[in-house]
Every structure is written in C-alpha cells, then in structure tokens.
Amino acid sequence: MSHENYQSIIKTLHECMTACNHCYDACLKEEDVKMMVECIRLDRECADICSYLEQALGRGTPFVSELAEACAKICEACGNECQNHDHDHCKKCAEACLKCAEECRRLVA
C-alpha cells in the first residue's frame, strides 16, 4: 500500500506528536513537576513512536501492523495518564492520543 493511502493516519500521528510535545513542555513548567513525571515520560514515548510511525508509513514500511500496534498501546497509555490531570494541555493531549490509538487499531484490523 502506498503512502498516499495513509494520509489520514499520518495527519493524526503528526497531531498527536505535536500535542505530546506541547504537553511535555507545559508539564515541565507546572508548579508540582514531580506529580507530572509519568505524564512527561509517556508524552516523550508517545511523541517518539508517533513520529517514527509517521516517517515509516511515508517510506512504505513493511512493518505497518507491528508498529501501529505498538503505537496504539503507547498512545492509549499516554492518553489515559493525561486524563488524570486537570491541565488544559493534558486534556488536549489525552484527546489526541486516544484518537491516534483508535486510528492505529483500525490500521492493524
């Protein structure tokens, strides 16, 4: 399947990566950074896997299912963690992550 067929998921991956990077940066500026450690850690993991999958799809990787499955799992974990926090950046990140996890699962199906 050519990368043109992946345009929707590529856009979603990019939006999720951007949301995670923003959340990561904003969490580092929170007053109680220690409370945000798991959120920050998962933001990094999620941004990295989304970026990697976006690039891999663009170059026609043969590992679509494997990478999308890992991405869905990490996005879901990040989204669930972000939902635990009341900060606006966390809420927006959770929404982007859970949407991305859902699209990745559709890619695997």
N, C-alpha and C positions, 0 to 999 in steps of 0.2 A: 504494500500500500504506500503510495507516495505521500510526501509531507503535506501536500495540499489537502488531503483528506483529514488531516489532523489540526486544521486551523482553529477550530473551536476549543479543543483541549489545550493547544499551545497558548491561546489567549488566556484561558483560565489559569494555566500554570504560571504564566507571567504575572497575572493579577495577584495570585496567591503569594508568589515570591516577593512581590513589591509590598504587599500587606505585612508579610512576616518581617521583612527588613525594617519597615516603619515601626512595627510593634516592638521589635528587638531594640531599636534605638530609643524609642519612647520609654520602654521598661527600664532601661539603664538610667534614665533621668528621674524615675519615681523616687519618692522620699524613702520608702522602705524597699530597697533593691533586693534585700535578702528574701523578701516574700515573693519576688518575681523571678527567682533563679530558674525554676523549672520552666516557666514561660519563655524566658530568654533562651534557654538551652534548646527547647523544642522549636522556637522561632528559627534558630540557626539551622537545625536539622531539616526543617521543612523548606526553608528558602533554598538550601543547597540541593535537595532532591528534586524540587520543582524546576530549578534552573537546569539541572543535569538532564531531566526527562525532556524538558523543552528543547534543549540542544540535540539530544539523541533522536527525538522524533523528526527534527529538522534535517538530520542527516540520514534518516532511514534505518535506524537501528533494527536488528533482528530480535531484540530482547524487549519488545513493547510490553508484553504481558507481565514479564518478571519485574520490570522497572515500574510499570503502572501499579502493580500490586503493592510493591514496597512504598511507593509514593502515597497511595491511598491510606495505608496503615499509618504512616508518619503524619500526613495531613490531618487524619482523624484524631490522632493523639494530640497534636498541636491545637486543633480546634477545640477539643474537649478541655484542655488546660486553659486556653484563653477564655472560655466561657466561665471559668471560676473567678474571673476578675471583673470589676465594675468599670474599669477604664475604657473610654471610648475606643482607643486604639486596639485594645484586646477584643472588644465586641466585634469590630470590623474585621479583625484578623480571623476570629473564630468563624465568621460568616464565609470569608474567602476560603479558608481551609476546608470547611465541611462541604462547600460546593465543589472544591477541587477533588476531595476524596470521592465524592459521588461520581464525578465525571471519569475519574481514573478507574473506578469499579466498572463503569459502563464499557470502558475501553477493554478491560480484561474479559468481560462477559461475551 
